[in-house]
């Protein structure tokens, strides 16, 4: 699986979408409902009515990429269903994508090292 690189913004649409939508349909949702730009390099994650499926799209600089994942025996841990968008950090996204409870994951705060004396 290709995972987002460090520093890439990751947004989760909190309301389920019609999973018959493809690249263009999801990009249109990003623009019209989420009020974001689908070609800005961010990753946009969508859920189906069934909590065991997700789709995500992102612009990689040459084209719009779409990935789909279905869990075979479990369901993804999704935020409460409502209109809106939620931003995840890379660690939270990794947990969500693995089917883990992303709400229990917090990123470590890192600071650049002090200059050596």
HUTA-V866988 format. One record per residue. N is the residue number from 1. RES is the residue in one small letter. SS is DSSP state (~ for helix, > for strand, _ for the rest). PSI is psi as a letter, one per 40 degrees, with the letter a starting at -180 (none if undefined). Layout:
# HUTA-V866988
n:N res:RES ss:SS psi:PSI
n:N res:RES ss:SS psi:PSI
This chain:
# HUTA-V866988
n:1 res:x ss:_ psi:i
n:2 res:x ss:_ psi:h
n:3 res:x ss:_ psi:i
n:4 res:x ss:_ psi:i
n:5 res:x ss:_ psi:i
n:6 res:x ss:_ psi:h
n:7 res:x ss:_ psi:e
n:8 res:x ss:_ psi:h
n:9 res:x ss:_ psi:i
n:10 res:x ss:> psi:h
n:11 res:x ss:> psi:h
n:12 res:x ss:> psi:h
n:13 res:x ss:> psi:h
n:14 res:x ss:_ psi:e
n:15 res:x ss:_ psi:h
n:16 res:x ss:_ psi:i
n:17 res:x ss:_ psi:i
n:18 res:x ss:_ psi:h
n:19 res:x ss:_ psi:e
n:20 res:x ss:_ psi:e
n:21 res:x ss:_ psi:i
n:22 res:x ss:_ psi:a
n:23 res:x ss:~ psi:d
n:24 res:x ss:~ psi:d
n:25 res:x ss:~ psi:d
n:26 res:x ss:~ psi:d
n:27 res:x ss:~ psi:d
n:28 res:x ss:~ psi:d
n:29 res:x ss:~ psi:d
n:30 res:x ss:~ psi:d
n:31 res:x ss:~ psi:d
n:32 res:x ss:~ psi:d
n:33 res:x ss:_ psi:d
n:34 res:x ss:_ psi:e
n:35 res:x ss:_ psi:f
n:36 res:x ss:_ psi:i
n:37 res:x ss:_ psi:h
n:38 res:x ss:_ psi:e
n:39 res:x ss:_ psi:f
n:40 res:x ss:_ psi:e
n:41 res:x ss:_ psi:e
n:42 res:x ss:_ psi:i
n:43 res:x ss:> psi:h
n:44 res:x ss:> psi:h
n:45 res:x ss:> psi:h
n:46 res:x ss:> psi:i
n:47 res:x ss:> psi:i
n:48 res:x ss:_ psi:i
n:49 res:x ss:_ psi:d
n:50 res:x ss:_ psi:h
n:51 res:x ss:_ psi:e
n:52 res:x ss:_ psi:e
n:53 res:x ss:> psi:i
n:54 res:x ss:> psi:i
n:55 res:x ss:> psi:i
n:56 res:x ss:> psi:i
n:57 res:x ss:> psi:i
n:58 res:x ss:> psi:i
n:59 res:x ss:> psi:h
n:60 res:x ss:_ psi:e
n:61 res:x ss:_ psi:d
n:62 res:x ss:_ psi:e
n:63 res:x ss:_ psi:i
n:64 res:x ss:> psi:h
n:65 res:x ss:> psi:h
n:66 res:x ss:> psi:h
n:67 res:x ss:> psi:i
n:68 res:x ss:> psi:h
n:69 res:x ss:> psi:h
n:70 res:x ss:> psi:h
n:71 res:x ss:_ psi:h
n:72 res:x ss:_ psi:d
n:73 res:x ss:_ psi:e
n:74 res:x ss:_ psi:a
n:75 res:x ss:_ psi:i
n:76 res:x ss:_ psi:i
n:77 res:x ss:_ psi:h
n:78 res:x ss:_ psi:i
n:79 res:x ss:_ psi:i
n:80 res:x ss:_ psi:i
n:81 res:x ss:_ psi:h
n:82 res:x ss:_ psi:i
n:83 res:x ss:_ psi:h
n:84 res:x ss:_ psi:a
n:85 res:x ss:> psi:i
n:86 res:x ss:> psi:h
n:87 res:x ss:> psi:h
n:88 res:x ss:> psi:i
n:89 res:x ss:_ psi:i
n:90 res:x ss:~ psi:d
n:91 res:x ss:~ psi:d
n:92 res:x ss:~ psi:d
n:93 res:x ss:~ psi:d
n:94 res:x ss:~ psi:d
n:95 res:x ss:~ psi:d
n:96 res:x ss:~ psi:d
n:97 res:x ss:~ psi:d
n:98 res:x ss:_ psi:e
n:99 res:x ss:_ psi:e
n:100 res:x ss:_ psi:i
n:101 res:x ss:_ psi:g
n:102 res:x ss:~ psi:d
n:103 res:x ss:~ psi:e
n:104 res:x ss:~ psi:e
n:105 res:x ss:_ psi:h
n:106 res:x ss:_ psi:h
n:107 res:x ss:_ psi:i
n:108 res:x ss:_ psi:i
n:109 res:x ss:_ psi:h
n:110 res:x ss:_ psi:i
n:111 res:x ss:_ psi:i
n:112 res:x ss:_ psi:i
n:113 res:x ss:_ psi:i
n:114 res:x ss:_ psi:i
n:115 res:x ss:_ psi:h
n:116 res:x ss:_ psi:i
n:117 res:x ss:_ psi:none
